[in-house]
Amino acid sequence: MDTRIARLLATVVAVAAVTATPQALAADKPQATTMVTVHVNAHTGNGVAKDVNELHAKMEKDGWRFASMVAHTENGDTEGVWVTYTREPPAR
């Protein structure tokens, strides 16, 4: 398996495990946490840091929490980053 995919899969599984544990211990019926992963391209001309900061601001405004970030490289070149966010379900 490609190491990039393996790292991304490991990150997603780890985030899912961490966010699911508090819900499993809750007294009432647990609800699913929503998760989304976004790719930020390193070749936009703006710089990855600026693009990630803008993405963080937008996602936070929309109710998402930062979970993880993994660099995306091919043949030693940085192609971008994968950024994962989570969002709790609405309160009942």
C-alpha positions as CSV (number, residue, x, y, z in Angstrom):
1,M,0.0,0.0,0.0
2,D,1.2,3.5,-0.8
3,T,2.7,5.1,2.3
4,R,0.6,8.3,1.8
5,I,-2.6,6.4,1.7
6,A,-1.5,4.3,4.7
7,R,-0.7,7.4,6.7
8,L,-4.0,9.1,5.7
9,L,-6.0,5.9,6.6
10,A,-4.2,5.6,10.0
11,T,-5.0,9.3,10.7
12,V,-8.7,8.9,9.9
13,V,-9.0,5.7,12.0
14,A,-7.2,7.4,14.9
15,V,-9.4,10.5,14.7
16,A,-12.5,8.3,14.6
17,A,-11.4,6.3,17.6
18,V,-10.6,9.4,19.6
19,T,-13.9,11.2,18.8
20,A,-16.1,8.1,19.3
21,T,-14.8,7.3,22.8
22,P,-16.5,10.1,24.7
23,Q,-19.8,9.4,22.9
24,A,-19.6,5.7,23.8
25,L,-19.3,6.6,27.5
26,A,-22.3,9.1,27.4
27,A,-25.4,8.1,29.4
28,D,-27.8,8.7,26.5
29,K,-27.8,7.1,23.0
30,P,-24.6,8.1,21.2
31,Q,-24.8,10.0,18.0
32,A,-22.3,9.9,15.1
33,T,-19.6,12.5,14.7
34,T,-19.3,13.9,11.2
35,M,-15.8,14.0,9.7
36,V,-14.4,15.6,6.5
37,T,-10.9,15.6,5.0
38,V,-9.9,18.4,2.6
39,H,-6.9,18.5,0.3
40,V,-5.0,21.9,0.2
41,N,-2.9,22.1,-3.0
42,A,0.7,23.4,-2.5
43,H,0.8,24.8,-6.1
44,T,-1.8,27.6,-5.9
45,G,0.8,30.4,-5.6
46,N,-0.5,31.6,-2.3
47,G,1.5,29.2,-0.1
48,V,0.2,26.3,1.9
49,A,0.3,28.1,5.3
50,K,-1.9,30.9,4.1
51,D,-4.3,28.5,2.4
52,V,-4.5,26.3,5.5
53,N,-5.1,29.3,7.7
54,E,-7.9,30.5,5.5
55,L,-9.4,27.0,5.4
56,H,-9.2,26.8,9.3
57,A,-11.1,30.1,9.6
58,K,-13.8,29.1,7.1
59,M,-14.3,25.6,8.7
60,E,-14.4,27.0,12.3
61,K,-17.0,29.5,11.2
62,D,-19.1,26.6,9.8
63,G,-18.8,24.7,13.1
64,W,-16.0,22.3,12.3
65,R,-13.1,21.5,14.7
66,F,-9.5,20.8,13.4
67,A,-8.6,17.1,14.0
68,S,-5.4,16.4,12.0
69,M,-3.1,17.4,9.1
70,V,-0.9,15.1,7.0
71,A,1.6,16.3,4.4
72,H,1.0,15.0,0.8
73,T,4.3,14.3,-1.0
74,E,5.1,12.6,-4.2
75,N,8.7,11.7,-5.2
76,G,10.0,14.0,-2.4
77,D,8.0,17.0,-3.6
78,T,5.3,18.6,-1.4
79,E,2.0,18.4,-3.3
80,G,-0.1,19.8,-0.5
81,V,-1.7,18.7,2.8
82,W,-4.7,16.7,3.9
83,V,-6.6,18.5,6.7
84,T,-9.3,16.6,8.7
85,Y,-12.1,18.3,10.6
86,T,-14.9,16.9,12.8
87,R,-18.3,18.3,13.8
88,E,-20.5,17.1,16.6
89,P,-24.1,16.4,15.8
90,P,-26.6,19.1,16.8
91,A,-27.9,19.0,20.4
92,R,-31.3,17.2,20.8
